[in-house]
Amino acid sequence: MPRIRSVATVPALNRRTLLAATGAVSLSAGIGLALRPQSPAHAATAAQAPVADSVAHAEGQMATTGPKAPAALAPYSRGTTLGSVATPRSGSTGYRRLGDGAGWKRVVRDELAAPKTGRADRRTALAAFVQLTDLHLIDAQHPLRLEYLRSQSKSAWRPQEALTVAGAVSLIERVNSLHGAPATGTPLHFVMTTGDNTDNNSKTELEWFLKVMSGGRITPNSGDPRHYEGVQASNLKTYWQPDAALRDADKQLGFPRIQGFLEAAIRELRSPGLKLPWYSTVGNHDALPLGCYGSRGDSYLTEFAVGGKKLMSLGSAEATTLAKSIKNGSSPKGAAFHDLLRAHAREMRSVTPDEKRAPFTPAEYIKAHLDPAHTGPGPIGHGYSSANLSAGTQYYTFRIAEDVIGISLDTTDPGGHYEGSIGTAQLRWLEKTLRENADSYVIVFSHHTSKTMRNTHPDPAHPTEQRHGGAEVVALLARFSNTLAWVNGHTHKNEIIPHAASGNRSFWEICTASHVDFPQLARVIELVDNKDGTLSLFTTLIESAAPHATDFSDLTQTGLAALYRELSFNAPGARTDLSGTSRDRNTELILKKG
C-alpha cells in the first residue's frame, strides 16, 4: 500500500491547505475524479471543472485579501449527537414535546480487531465524509400516494410528510455548519446520499431534491398553486387536519391544531445548498413508483400520477390485502394496485392535474444530475456521467482520497418490490473494480443493506440475467482485503454489523437511520490510520440544525423544520427502535490493515 498522507498535516501553503482556507478542501483530494463504469478506472474530464473553479476562486480571494491561515483542527462534539439529542421533555403518553437531551457517548467496537493503546496520539486522518440517507422528499399531494392504507395500519401515513423539504434544508444547514470531522477535526471531503432521495419517483420531488442539495428556491407544492389539496385538508378523521377544528384521530391523541400550517407547508423556501461536493446513490423510491412497482409499462398508472383524481379513503379489508401484496411482492408490476384504483374510481376526489408529477426514468434521473443548473459545489453529475447514460447503468466509482476510492452501487430491482439485488453484469463490474484497485482502500455505498437484498424479480430490460442478493455481495467484498466498509440505508434504522473474514479481509457494514422518521439523522464517517497495524472508522450521528424545542406559532422555515422532527416523534404507530443501540450510533470501529 503506498504511503498515505493526512489531509490535516500537509504543509501550510500547498494546494490542499489553500483550498481548506477557502472552504473547498474537499475538492483537493481528487473528489471530482469520477471513474466511469464498465471501463478502466480513469478521471472524467468534465467532472474536474469544479476543482478548477475552486482554485480560481481561492486565488481571487488571496489576491484581494491575502492568504488566510486555516482554523486549527481539533475534535469537537457541539452540533452532533455527542453533545445533545432531541428527547421528550416529560410524560409517557399522548403528544409529547421535545427538548434538549443528553448526548450519545462514543463506543469502541473491537469485534474485528483489538484497539491498541496510544493510537489517538499516532493516528493520521485519511478521509472524512457525511452520509445522508432516506430523505424521502415527498410530494404529499401526489395522486398515487397510499395514505389510505392507514385504515389498516396507523404508521402507513405520517403527519410530518408535508414538511420533508423544510426538514431536509435544515439538515443541509447542519452539514454546512460542521467544523470539520468531529473525531479528528480533519476537513470533510464530500457528502454521499445513499438513496430514497425522493418518495414517489416523481419529477416534482426530483427537482426539490436537487435544489435542496445544490441550492435554490423551492415551492414544495404541486397541483393547485394557490392551496393544498391533499389528505390533510380532506376533513377525514383518518388524518391529522392541522388547520381544522375537526377532532380527528390524531387530535384525539393530543396532536395540536395549528392554523396556517398547510399554507406554510407549501410556501416557498430557500436551500443554501451544500458547501461540500456531493454524490448520489439511487434507492428503490427513486427508481420505482411508490418505491415498489415496476410499472413503467402501465400507461394507466403513469396517467393517474399526473391526473385530476385521488383516492383518499379505503376500507381496512381492502387496505390489508393491498399492503400484503406489496410486502410479499405478489404484484411487482402493480397490477393489483391498478385494479384497485379502477374499482374505486367513483369514490375519488378531484384534484388539480399536474404534468410535473410524472414518474422519471433512470435516464431522466441521471440527466437531471448532469444538468449544470444543479451542479452546485460539484462534481458535475454528482458521480453519474454520460457513460452511465450510454450504458444504461446507475453505478460508478470515484476517488475519495489518494489511497481511498468509493464505489456506488445500484441495488434497486427494476422488476419491482422494495427490497433489492444486483444483476450479474454489475456484480462482475464490482469484482473487476475491486481487483483493479487493490492498492487502494475501498468504501462501498448502496441503498439496500445486505439483509434487504433478497429480491430476485428479473429486470424487464435483461430478463435472462441472474439477480444476486446481499449474501453474495458480502462474500465478494470479503475476498478483498482493501474493503473497509459498506455504507447504506433503506431500513430507516441505525445498525452497524461486523463482517469477519480470514486474512485481514473483514469489513464493517454501516446502516444509518432515515431523515423522514424519528430520530431523523445523518452520519459523519472518518477513516484514520492508527499507525499500529490497525485502522479506525469513526461514526458520528448528526441531527438537523432546527432547535429541539418547537413553537406552534412559529411557521417560519426553521420553525417548520423543528416541527417536522417533533411530529415524526409523535407519529402514531411509529417504531421506537430506529435509533439502534449505543453500538450502532457514535462509534470507533477497529479494523486490521489489509
Long-range contacts (C-beta under 8 A, 24 or more apart in sequence): 1-403, 1-439, 1-441, 1-593, 2-402, 2-403, 2-439, 4-124, 4-126, 4-401, 4-402, 4-403, 4-529, 5-124, 5-402, 6-124, 6-125, 6-126, 6-186, 7-125, 7-126, 7-127, 7-128, 7-186, 7-187, 7-189, 7-401, 8-73, 8-124, 8-125, 8-184, 8-185, 8-186, 8-187, 9-124, 12-69, 12-70, 13-67, 15-55, 17-70, 18-55, 18-58, 18-62, 18-67, 19-54, 19-55, 19-58, 20-70, 20-187, 21-58, 21-67, 21-68, 21-69, 21-70, 22-54, 22-57, 22-58, 22-61, 22-68, 23-275, 24-54, 24-57, 24-58, 24-377, 25-187, 25-188, 25-189, 26-187, 26-188, 26-189, 26-190, 26-276, 26-277, 27-51, 27-54, 27-277, 27-377, 27-378, 29-127, 29-189, 29-399, 29-400, 29-401, 29-402, 30-399, 30-400, 30-401, 30-402, 31-189, 31-190, 31-277, 31-378, 31-379, 31-398, 31-399, 31-400, 32-277, 32-378, 32-379, 32-380, 33-398, 33-399, 34-379, 34-381, 34-383, 34-384, 34-385, 34-396, 34-397, 34-398, 35-396, 35-397, 35-398, 35-399, 35-405, 36-385, 36-387, 36-388, 36-396, 37-387, 37-388, 37-391, 37-393, 37-395, 37-396, 37-397, 37-429, 38-387, 38-391, 38-393, 38-425, 38-429, 39-387, 40-436, 41-397, 41-405, 41-433, 41-436, 41-437, 43-399, 44-379, 44-381, 44-385, 44-387, 46-380, 46-381, 46-385, 46-386, 47-378, 47-379, 47-380, 47-381, 47-385, 48-379, 49-378, 49-379, 49-380, 50-277, 50-375, 50-377, 50-378, 50-379, 50-380, 51-378, 53-378, 54-378, 71-179, 72-185, 73-180, 73-184, 73-185, 73-186, 73-187, 74-185, 75-182, 75-183, 75-184, 75-185, 76-179, 76-180, 76-182, 76-185, 77-103, 77-182, 79-174, 79-177, 79-178, 79-179, 79-542, 80-178, 80-182, 80-524, 80-540, 80-541, 80-542, 80-586, 81-521, 81-540, 81-541, 81-542, 81-543, 81-585, 81-586, 82-106, 82-182, 82-540, 82-586, 84-548, 85-519, 85-543, 86-519, 86-543, 86-548, 86-565, 86-566, 86-569, 87-548, 88-569, 94-253, 94-254, 95-253, 95-254, 95-255, 95-256, 95-570, 96-569, 96-570, 97-549, 97-550, 97-566, 98-548, 98-549, 98-550, 98-565, 98-566, 98-569, 99-548, 99-549, 100-548, 100-549, 101-548, 104-541, 104-582, 104-585, 104-586, 105-582, 105-586, 106-183, 106-538, 106-540, 106-586, 106-587, 106-588, 107-582, 107-583, 107-585, 107-586, 107-587, 107-588, 108-587, 108-588, 108-590, 109-496, 109-498, 109-583, 109-587, 109-588, 109-589, 109-590, 110-590, 111-498, 111-500, 112-498, 112-500, 112-506, 112-507, 112-508, 112-589, 112-590, 112-591, 112-592, 113-506, 113-534, 113-590, 113-591, 113-592, 114-534, 114-590, 115-534, 115-536, 115-588, 115-590, 116-530, 116-532, 116-533, 116-534, 118-532, 119-530, 119-531, 119-532, 119-534, 119-536, 122-530, 122-531, 122-532, 123-184, 123-528, 123-529, 123-530, 123-531, 123-536, 124-528, 124-529, 124-531, 125-181, 125-184, 125-186, 125-526, 125-527, 125-528, 126-401, 126-403, 126-404, 126-441, 126-527, 126-528, 126-529, 126-535, 127-189, 127-400, 127-401, 127-404, 127-443, 127-526, 127-527, 128-180, 128-181, 128-184, 128-186, 128-187, 128-188, 128-189, 128-524, 128-525, 128-526, 128-527, 129-188, 129-189, 129-190, 129-191, 129-192, 129-400, 129-524, 129-525, 130-175, 130-178, 130-188, 130-190, 130-191, 130-192, 130-276, 130-522, 130-523, 130-524, 130-525, 130-542, 131-191, 131-192, 131-193, 131-194, 131-445, 131-487, 131-489, 131-510, 131-512, 131-522, 131-523, 131-524, 131-525, 132-171, 132-175, 132-191, 132-192, 132-193, 132-194, 132-515, 132-522, 133-193, 133-194, 133-195, 133-196, 133-447, 133-488, 133-489, 133-490, 133-512, 133-513, 133-514, 133-515, 133-522, 134-194, 134-195, 134-196, 134-283, 134-489, 134-490, 134-492, 134-513, 134-514, 134-515, 134-516, 135-164, 135-168, 135-171, 135-193, 135-196, 135-197, 135-209, 135-212, 135-514, 135-515, 135-516, 136-164, 136-196, 136-197, 136-198, 136-199, 136-285, 136-514, 136-515, 136-516, 137-164, 137-165, 137-168, 137-197, 137-198, 137-199, 137-205, 137-208, 137-209, 137-212, 137-220, 138-162, 138-164, 138-199, 138-200, 138-205, 138-516, 139-199, 139-200, 139-202, 139-204, 139-205, 139-220, 139-222, 139-357, 140-164, 140-230, 140-232, 140-265, 141-221, 141-222, 141-223, 141-228, 141-229, 141-230, 141-310, 141-351, 142-200, 142-202, 142-204, 142-222, 142-305, 142-357, 143-304, 143-305, 143-306, 143-307, 143-309, 143-310, 143-311, 143-351, 143-357, 144-200, 144-289, 144-290, 144-301, 144-304, 144-305, 145-200, 145-290, 145-310, 146-290, 146-322, 147-230, 147-231, 147-239, 147-312, 148-238, 148-311, 148-312, 148-313, 148-314, 148-319, 149-314, 149-319, 149-322, 149-323, 150-238, 150-239, 150-319, 151-238, 151-313, 151-314, 151-315, 151-316, 151-319, 152-316, 152-319, 152-320, 152-323, 153-319, 153-323, 153-573, 154-572, 154-573, 155-571, 155-572, 155-573, 155-574, 155-575, 156-319, 156-323, 156-573, 157-231, 157-238, 157-239, 158-516, 158-517, 158-567, 158-568, 158-571, 158-574, 159-232, 159-239, 159-240, 159-250, 159-255, 159-567, 159-570, 159-571, 159-572, 160-516, 160-563, 160-564, 160-565, 160-567, 160-568, 160-571, 161-516, 162-220, 162-228, 162-230, 162-232, 162-262, 162-265, 162-266, 163-265, 163-560, 163-561, 163-563, 163-564, 163-567, 164-199, 164-220, 164-516, 164-564, 165-208, 165-212, 165-218, 165-220, 165-269, 166-220, 166-265, 166-269, 166-557, 166-560, 166-561, 166-564, 167-515, 167-516, 167-520, 167-544, 167-546, 167-560, 167-561, 167-564, 167-565, 168-209, 168-212, 168-271, 168-515, 169-212, 169-218, 169-269, 169-270, 169-271, 169-272, 169-557, 169-561, 170-544, 170-545, 170-546, 170-557, 170-558, 170-561, 170-564, 171-515, 171-520, 171-522, 171-543, 171-544, 171-545, 172-212, 172-213, 172-271, 172-272, 172-273, 172-274, 173-272, 173-544, 173-545, 174-522, 174-542, 174-543, 174-544, 174-545, 175-274, 175-275, 175-276, 175-522, 175-542, 176-272, 176-274, 176-275, 177-545, 178-524, 178-542, 181-524, 181-526, 181-538, 181-540, 182-524, 182-526, 182-538, 182-540, 183-526, 183-528, 183-538, 183-540, 183-588, 184-526, 184-528, 184-538, 186-526, 188-276, 188-524, 189-276, 189-277, 189-400, 189-401, 190-276, 190-277, 190-278, 190-279, 190-400, 191-274, 191-276, 191-277, 191-278, 191-279, 192-278, 192-279, 192-280, 192-281, 192-406, 192-408, 192-445, 192-487, 193-278, 193-279, 193-280, 193-281, 194-281, 194-283, 194-445, 194-446, 194-447, 194-487, 194-488, 194-489, 194-512, 195-281, 195-282, 195-283, 195-284, 195-285, 195-286, 195-412, 195-446, 195-447, 195-489, 195-490, 196-283, 196-284, 196-285, 196-286, 196-291, 196-447, 196-489, 196-490, 196-514, 197-280, 197-283, 197-285, 197-286, 198-285, 198-286, 199-285, 199-291, 199-516, 200-285, 200-289, 200-290, 200-291, 200-305, 200-357, 200-359, 201-285, 201-286, 201-287, 201-288, 201-289, 201-290, 201-291, 201-359, 201-360, 202-305, 202-356, 202-357, 202-358, 202-359, 202-360, 203-356, 203-357, 203-358, 203-359, 203-360, 203-364, 204-354, 204-356, 204-357, 206-286, 206-360, 206-364, 206-365, 206-368, 207-356, 207-368, 210-368, 210-369, 210-371, 210-374, 211-271, 211-273, 211-374, 212-271, 212-273, 213-271, 213-273, 213-274, 213-278, 213-280, 213-374, 213-376, 213-382, 214-273, 214-274, 214-278, 214-374, 214-375, 214-376, 214-377, 215-271, 215-272, 215-273, 215-274, 215-376, 216-270, 216-271, 216-273, 217-268, 217-269, 217-270, 218-268, 218-269, 218-270, 218-271, 219-266, 219-267, 219-268, 219-269, 220-265, 220-266, 220-269, 221-266, 222-354, 222-356, 222-357, 223-351, 223-352, 223-353, 223-354, 223-357, 224-351, 224-352, 227-262, 227-263, 227-266, 228-262, 228-263, 228-265, 228-266, 229-310, 229-351, 229-352, 230-310, 231-312, 232-262, 233-262, 234-312, 234-349, 236-312, 236-313, 238-313, 249-572, 250-572, 253-570, 253-572, 254-570, 255-570, 256-552, 258-552, 258-555, 258-563, 260-555, 261-555, 264-555, 264-560, 265-560, 269-557, 270-557, 273-376, 273-377, 274-376, 274-377, 275-377, 276-377, 277-377, 277-378, 277-379, 278-376, 278-377, 278-382, 279-379, 279-382, 279-383, 279-398, 279-406, 279-408, 279-445, 280-369, 280-382, 280-383, 280-384, 280-408, 281-383, 281-408, 281-409, 281-410, 281-445, 281-446, 281-447, 282-362, 282-365, 282-394, 282-410, 282-412, 282-447, 283-412, 283-447, 283-448, 283-489, 283-490, 284-412, 284-413, 284-417, 284-418, 284-419, 284-420, 284-447, 284-448, 284-490, 286-365, 286-412, 287-362, 287-365, 287-394, 287-410, 287-412, 287-414, 288-412, 288-414, 288-416, 288-418, 289-334, 289-359, 290-337, 291-418, 292-326, 292-332, 292-416, 292-417, 292-418, 293-332, 293-333, 293-334, 293-337, 293-416, 294-332, 294-333, 294-334, 294-413, 294-414, 294-415, 294-416, 294-417, 294-457, 294-460, 295-333, 295-334, 295-337, 295-338, 295-416, 296-359, 296-361, 296-460, 297-333, 297-460, 298-333, 298-334, 298-335, 298-338, 300-338, 300-341, 300-342, 301-334, 301-337, 301-338, 301-341, 302-358, 302-359, 304-341, 305-357, 305-358, 305-359, 306-353, 306-354, 306-355, 306-356, 306-357, 306-358, 307-353, 308-350, 308-351, 308-352, 308-353, 309-345, 309-348, 309-349, 309-350, 309-351, 310-348, 310-349, 310-350, 310-351, 311-341, 311-344, 311-347, 311-348, 311-349, 312-348, 312-349, 313-347, 314-340, 314-344, 326-418, 329-416, 329-417, 329-419, 329-455, 329-457, 332-415, 332-416, 332-417, 332-457, 333-415, 333-416, 334-416, 362-392, 362-394, 363-389, 363-392, 365-394, 366-394, 383-408, 392-461, 393-426, 395-426, 395-429, 395-430, 397-433, 397-437, 400-443, 403-439, 403-440, 403-441, 404-440, 404-441, 404-442, 404-443, 404-527, 405-437, 405-440, 405-441, 405-442, 405-443, 406-442, 406-443, 406-444, 406-445, 407-433, 407-434, 407-442, 407-443, 407-444, 407-445, 408-445, 408-446, 409-444, 409-445, 409-446, 409-473, 410-446, 411-446, 411-447, 411-448, 411-453, 412-447, 412-448, 413-455, 413-456, 413-457, 413-459, 413-467, 414-459, 414-460, 414-461, 415-455, 415-457, 415-458, 415-459, 415-460, 416-457, 417-455, 417-457, 418-455, 419-448, 419-452, 419-453, 419-454, 419-455, 420-446, 420-447, 420-448, 420-452, 420-453, 420-455, 420-490, 421-453, 421-454, 421-455, 421-456, 421-467, 421-468, 421-469, 422-453, 422-467, 422-468, 422-473, 423-459, 423-462, 423-465, 423-466, 423-467, 423-468, 424-465, 424-466, 424-468, 425-462, 425-465, 427-468, 427-472, 427-473, 427-476, 430-473, 430-476, 431-476, 434-476, 434-477, 434-479, 434-480, 434-482, 434-483, 435-480, 437-482, 438-480, 438-482, 439-482, 440-482, 441-482, 441-484, 441-527, 441-535, 441-594, 442-480, 442-482, 442-483, 442-484, 443-484, 443-485, 443-486, 443-487, 443-527, 444-477, 444-483, 444-485, 444-486, 444-487, 445-486, 445-487, 445-488, 446-486, 446-487, 446-488, 447-488, 447-489, 447-490, 448-488, 448-490, 449-488, 449-489, 449-490, 449-491, 449-495, 449-509, 449-511, 450-474, 450-486, 450-497, 450-499, 450-509, 451-491, 452-490, 452-491, 474-499, 474-509, 477-507, 478-505, 478-506, 478-507, 479-505, 480-505, 480-594, 481-505, 481-594, 482-594, 483-507, 483-594, 484-508, 484-527, 484-535, 484-537, 484-591, 485-509, 485-510, 485-525, 485-537, 485-589, 486-510, 487-511, 487-512, 487-525, 488-512, 489-513, 489-514, 492-516, 492-517, 492-575, 492-578, 493-575, 493-577, 493-578, 493-579, 493-580, 493-584, 494-521, 494-541, 494-578, 494-579, 494-580, 494-584, 494-585, 495-580, 495-584, 496-539, 496-580, 496-583, 496-584, 496-587, 496-589, 498-589, 504-592, 504-593, 504-594, 505-594, 506-591, 506-592, 507-591, 508-537, 508-589, 508-591, 510-537, 510-539, 510-589, 512-541, 513-541, 513-578, 513-579, 513-580, 514-578, 515-544, 516-568, 517-568, 517-571, 517-574, 517-575, 517-578, 518-565, 518-568, 518-569, 518-571, 518-574, 518-578, 519-543, 519-569, 519-578, 519-579, 520-544, 520-564, 520-565, 520-568, 521-579, 529-593, 533-592, 533-593, 534-590, 534-591, 534-592, 534-593, 535-590, 535-591, 535-592, 535-593, 536-588, 536-589, 536-590, 536-591, 537-587, 537-588, 537-589, 537-591, 538-587, 538-588, 538-589, 539-585, 539-586, 539-587, 539-589, 540-586, 541-585, 541-586
